[in-house]
């Protein structure tokens, strides 16, 4: 079975053509709509399949004995990752890296604190995953976009994603101001087929006055909070210095980064059209492992059958695009 990344801009056949081509790399990149780096990579590689991005050798600054100590601290004290890194650097190894400790926890099955919490005898360990949520709990985040050739400054991508179904909505803005955040929320509210009950954001000033208020607590008077109240949405904030709380939208932003990095865009309009097209493809046609291999729209349709009271409109799925003739 051939191994091709699902976001690849090229196929094994086109990669073989690039490898055999004698044309200049600039001409190849224009012909196949790929970057010079991608054209150079497949020109120099005879194997047309993707290779693993995993490092050939994972270096670690922790000795086996130190790893055992770190794991025991994790089990006994139930420290979050960032706190565990601080303790490790202070008392065990000052050169320990956050990524190295994170890999250690994943390798040893200690990455989820919920799995390590003590349980009373005779009780079942509580389980709460994203799949337990009903549609209506959205995460919102902002991603920086690279500056396009026809732009004088970079722009910002606002992204919203639903916990239960992974349905996403995105829009590009020229700034990340309060006005942009409120406009995005209104557009999300108009676009969703279900009622938004809760909303999770980080502590950016476009979303909250948490760190600008006198007692460092949100006052509820921020314009974004006021818009949430007007739409009957509960606005929640991620804990300070814990961006992983909003990890679901961060992972989607990682997908966006792959799309942006794999294509050379001539203009901001071209980038925007590509991202909008990807949003539709993602929502309607890309199956998600967390959803049992359903697309977000398929998951929405399933939820509408089970809980029609959660929905404001019907859910429609776009037809598949016709394959490009070869």
C-alpha positions as CSV (number, residue, x, y, z in Angstrom):
1,X,0.0,0.0,0.0
2,X,1.5,3.3,-1.0
3,X,2.2,5.9,1.7
4,X,1.0,9.4,0.6
5,X,0.3,12.2,3.1
6,X,-3.5,13.1,2.8
7,X,-2.6,16.8,2.4
8,X,0.0,16.2,-0.3
9,X,-0.1,18.5,-3.3
10,X,1.5,15.9,-5.5
11,X,0.9,12.2,-6.3
12,X,3.4,9.4,-6.9
13,X,2.9,9.8,-10.6
14,X,3.6,13.5,-10.6
15,X,6.6,13.1,-8.3
16,X,8.0,10.5,-10.8
17,X,7.4,13.1,-13.6
18,X,9.2,15.7,-11.6
19,X,12.1,13.4,-11.0
20,X,12.4,12.6,-14.7
21,X,11.9,16.1,-15.9
22,X,14.8,18.0,-17.3
23,X,13.0,21.4,-17.1
24,X,14.3,24.2,-14.8
25,X,12.9,23.9,-11.2
26,X,11.1,27.3,-11.6
27,X,9.2,25.9,-14.6
28,X,8.5,22.7,-12.7
29,X,7.1,24.5,-9.7
30,X,4.8,26.6,-11.9
31,X,3.6,23.6,-13.9
32,X,2.6,21.6,-10.8
33,X,1.7,24.6,-8.6
34,X,4.2,23.7,-5.9
35,X,7.1,25.6,-4.2
36,X,10.7,25.5,-5.4
37,X,11.6,23.5,-2.3
38,X,9.0,20.8,-3.1
39,X,10.1,20.6,-6.7
40,X,13.8,20.3,-5.7
41,X,12.9,17.6,-3.1
42,X,11.1,15.3,-5.7
43,X,13.7,16.1,-8.4
44,X,16.4,14.7,-6.1
45,X,14.5,11.8,-4.7
46,X,13.9,8.6,-6.7
47,X,11.3,7.2,-4.2
48,X,7.9,8.9,-4.9
49,X,6.4,8.0,-1.4
50,X,6.3,10.1,1.7
51,X,8.8,9.3,4.4
52,X,8.3,9.4,8.1
53,X,8.9,12.8,9.8
54,X,10.0,11.1,13.0
55,X,13.5,11.9,14.0
56,X,16.0,9.0,13.3
57,X,17.3,9.3,16.9
58,X,15.5,10.9,19.9
59,X,18.0,12.6,22.1
60,X,17.3,13.1,25.7
61,X,19.1,14.8,28.5
62,X,17.6,12.6,31.2
63,X,19.4,9.5,32.3
64,X,17.4,6.3,32.9
65,X,17.5,6.9,36.7
66,X,16.3,10.5,36.2
67,X,13.5,9.3,34.0
68,X,12.3,6.9,36.8
69,X,12.3,9.8,39.2
70,X,10.3,12.1,36.9
71,X,7.7,9.4,36.3
72,X,7.3,8.7,40.0
73,X,6.8,12.5,40.7
74,X,4.2,12.5,38.0
75,X,2.3,9.6,39.5
76,X,2.5,10.7,43.2
77,X,2.1,14.5,42.8
78,X,-0.1,14.5,39.6
79,X,1.8,17.6,38.4
80,X,0.8,19.2,35.1
81,X,3.4,19.0,32.4
82,X,4.7,22.6,32.8
83,X,5.0,22.2,36.6
84,X,6.7,18.9,36.1
85,X,9.2,20.5,33.8
86,X,10.0,23.2,36.3
87,X,10.5,20.7,39.1
88,X,12.7,18.6,36.9
89,X,14.9,21.5,35.9
90,X,15.2,22.8,39.5
91,X,16.0,19.5,41.3
92,X,16.8,16.8,38.7
93,X,18.4,18.1,35.5
94,X,18.6,21.7,34.6
95,X,18.9,20.9,30.9
96,X,15.7,18.8,30.6
97,X,13.5,19.9,27.8
98,X,9.7,20.2,27.8
99,X,9.4,18.1,24.6
100,X,11.7,15.4,26.0
101,X,9.6,15.1,29.2
102,X,6.4,15.1,27.2
103,X,7.7,12.2,25.0
104,X,8.7,10.3,28.1
105,X,5.2,10.6,29.6
106,X,3.5,9.5,26.3
107,X,5.9,6.6,26.0
108,X,5.2,5.4,29.5
109,X,1.4,6.0,29.4
110,X,1.5,8.9,31.8
111,X,0.4,11.7,29.5
112,X,-3.1,12.0,30.8
113,X,-3.5,13.2,34.4
114,X,-7.1,11.9,34.4
115,X,-5.9,8.4,34.0
116,X,-3.6,8.8,37.0
117,X,-6.1,10.2,39.5
118,X,-6.9,7.8,42.4
119,X,-10.2,6.0,42.4
120,X,-12.1,4.8,45.4
121,X,-12.4,1.0,45.7
122,X,-15.6,-0.1,44.0
123,X,-15.9,3.1,41.9
124,X,-15.4,3.4,38.2
125,X,-13.0,6.0,36.9
126,X,-14.9,8.9,35.5
127,X,-14.4,9.4,31.8
128,X,-15.0,12.6,30.0
129,X,-13.9,13.0,26.5
130,X,-14.8,15.4,23.7
131,X,-17.1,12.8,22.2
132,X,-19.2,13.1,25.4
133,X,-20.2,16.7,24.5
134,X,-23.2,17.6,22.5
135,X,-22.9,20.0,19.6
136,X,-22.7,23.6,20.8
137,X,-19.4,23.9,22.7
138,X,-17.0,25.8,20.4
139,X,-13.3,26.7,20.7
140,X,-12.1,29.9,19.1
141,X,-8.5,30.8,18.4
142,X,-6.4,33.1,16.1
143,X,-3.6,32.1,13.8
144,X,-1.0,34.3,12.2
145,X,-0.9,34.0,8.4
146,X,2.2,34.7,6.3
147,X,2.4,37.9,4.3
148,X,1.5,37.4,0.7
149,X,3.3,39.1,-2.2
150,X,0.6,41.7,-2.8
151,X,0.2,42.5,1.0
152,X,1.9,45.2,3.0
153,X,1.3,43.4,6.3
154,X,0.3,39.9,7.6
155,X,-3.3,39.0,8.3
156,X,-5.0,36.8,11.0
157,X,-7.1,33.7,10.6
158,X,-9.9,33.4,13.2
159,X,-10.9,29.7,13.7
160,X,-13.9,28.2,15.5
161,X,-14.3,24.4,16.0
162,X,-17.1,22.4,17.7
163,X,-16.0,19.9,20.3
164,X,-18.5,17.2,19.5
165,X,-18.4,17.2,15.7
166,X,-15.1,19.0,14.8
167,X,-17.2,21.3,12.5
168,X,-15.1,24.4,11.7
169,X,-15.7,27.9,10.6
170,X,-12.9,30.3,9.7
171,X,-12.4,33.9,8.4
172,X,-9.4,36.1,7.7
173,X,-9.1,39.6,9.2
174,X,-6.6,42.4,8.8
175,X,-6.2,42.7,12.6
176,X,-6.9,40.8,15.8
177,X,-8.9,43.5,17.5
178,X,-12.0,43.4,19.7
179,X,-14.0,44.5,16.7
180,X,-12.7,41.6,14.6
181,X,-13.4,39.1,17.4
182,X,-17.0,40.3,17.8
183,X,-17.6,40.3,14.1
184,X,-16.3,36.8,13.8
185,X,-18.5,35.6,16.7
186,X,-21.6,37.1,14.9
187,X,-20.6,35.3,11.7
188,X,-20.1,32.0,13.4
189,X,-23.5,32.4,15.1
190,X,-25.0,32.9,11.7
191,X,-23.2,30.0,10.1
192,X,-23.7,27.2,12.6
193,X,-26.7,24.9,12.1
194,X,-27.0,24.4,15.9
195,X,-27.3,26.5,19.0
196,X,-24.0,27.6,20.6
197,X,-24.2,27.0,24.3
198,X,-20.5,27.5,25.4
199,X,-17.5,29.1,23.9
200,X,-13.8,28.7,25.0
201,X,-11.1,31.2,24.1
202,X,-7.7,32.1,25.4
203,X,-7.0,35.2,27.5
204,X,-6.1,37.5,24.6
205,X,-7.3,41.1,24.9
206,X,-9.5,40.7,21.9
207,X,-11.6,38.2,24.0
208,X,-11.3,39.3,27.6
209,X,-10.2,42.0,30.1
210,X,-8.9,39.3,32.5
211,X,-5.4,40.7,32.7
212,X,-6.2,44.4,32.2
213,X,-8.8,44.6,35.0
214,X,-7.8,45.8,38.5
215,X,-8.1,42.4,40.2
216,X,-6.9,40.3,37.2
217,X,-10.4,38.7,36.8
218,X,-12.7,39.1,33.9
219,X,-15.4,41.8,34.6
220,X,-17.9,40.6,32.0
221,X,-17.9,44.1,30.5
222,X,-15.6,43.3,27.6
223,X,-17.3,43.8,24.2
224,X,-16.8,40.1,23.4
225,X,-18.4,39.1,26.7
226,X,-21.3,41.4,26.0
227,X,-21.8,39.9,22.5
228,X,-21.8,36.4,24.1
229,X,-24.5,37.5,26.5
230,X,-26.5,39.0,23.7
231,X,-26.4,35.6,21.9
232,X,-27.0,33.7,25.1
233,X,-23.6,32.0,25.0
234,X,-21.5,31.1,28.1
235,X,-18.0,32.5,27.5
236,X,-15.2,30.4,29.2
237,X,-11.5,31.2,29.4
238,X,-8.6,28.7,29.2
239,X,-6.4,28.7,32.3
240,X,-3.5,31.2,32.1
241,X,-0.3,29.7,30.6
242,X,-2.1,26.5,29.6
243,X,-2.7,26.8,25.8
244,X,-3.2,23.0,25.6
245,X,-6.7,23.5,27.0
246,X,-7.6,24.9,23.6
247,X,-5.6,22.2,21.9
248,X,-8.4,21.1,19.6
249,X,-8.4,24.3,17.6
250,X,-4.6,24.3,17.8
251,X,-4.5,21.0,16.1
252,X,-6.7,22.2,13.3
253,X,-4.4,25.3,13.0
254,X,-1.6,22.8,12.4
255,X,-3.6,21.4,9.4
256,X,-3.9,25.0,8.1
257,X,-0.1,25.5,8.5
258,X,0.4,22.4,6.3
259,X,-1.9,23.8,3.6
260,X,-0.1,27.2,3.7
261,X,3.4,25.8,3.6
262,X,2.8,23.4,0.8
263,X,1.5,26.0,-1.7
264,X,3.0,29.1,-3.2
265,X,0.3,31.8,-3.3
266,X,0.5,34.7,-5.6
267,X,-1.9,36.9,-3.6
268,X,-3.9,37.2,-0.4
269,X,-7.1,36.5,-2.4
270,X,-5.6,33.2,-3.6
271,X,-4.7,32.2,-0.1
272,X,-8.2,33.1,1.2
273,X,-9.9,31.2,-1.6
274,X,-7.8,28.1,-0.8
275,X,-8.5,28.3,2.9
276,X,-12.3,28.6,2.3
277,X,-12.1,25.7,-0.1
278,X,-10.3,23.6,2.5
279,X,-12.8,24.5,5.2
280,X,-15.6,23.1,3.0
281,X,-13.6,20.0,2.1
282,X,-12.7,19.4,5.8
283,X,-16.3,19.9,7.0
284,X,-18.0,17.8,4.3
285,X,-15.6,15.2,3.1
286,X,-12.6,14.5,5.4
287,X,-13.4,11.6,7.8
288,X,-12.2,12.1,11.4
289,X,-10.9,9.2,13.5
290,X,-12.4,10.7,16.7
291,X,-15.8,10.6,14.9
292,X,-15.7,7.0,13.9
293,X,-14.5,7.9,10.4
294,X,-17.3,10.3,9.8
295,X,-16.9,13.8,8.4
296,X,-18.0,16.7,10.6
297,X,-21.1,17.3,8.6
298,X,-22.0,13.6,8.7
299,X,-21.6,13.8,12.5
300,X,-23.9,16.8,12.6
301,X,-26.5,14.9,10.5
302,X,-26.2,12.0,13.0
303,X,-26.6,14.3,16.0
304,X,-29.7,16.0,14.4
305,X,-31.4,12.6,14.2
306,X,-30.7,12.0,17.9
307,X,-31.1,15.5,19.3
308,X,-33.1,17.6,16.9
309,X,-33.8,20.2,19.7
310,X,-30.1,21.3,19.5
311,X,-30.4,22.4,15.9
312,X,-31.6,25.6,14.4
313,X,-31.6,24.6,10.7
314,X,-31.2,21.4,8.6
315,X,-27.8,20.1,7.8
316,X,-26.8,19.7,4.2
317,X,-23.8,17.9,2.8
318,X,-22.0,19.2,-0.3
319,X,-21.6,16.8,-3.2
320,X,-18.1,15.4,-3.8
321,X,-16.0,17.3,-6.4
322,X,-15.6,15.7,-9.7
323,X,-12.1,14.2,-10.1
324,X,-9.8,16.1,-12.4
325,X,-9.5,14.3,-15.8
326,X,-6.1,12.8,-16.4
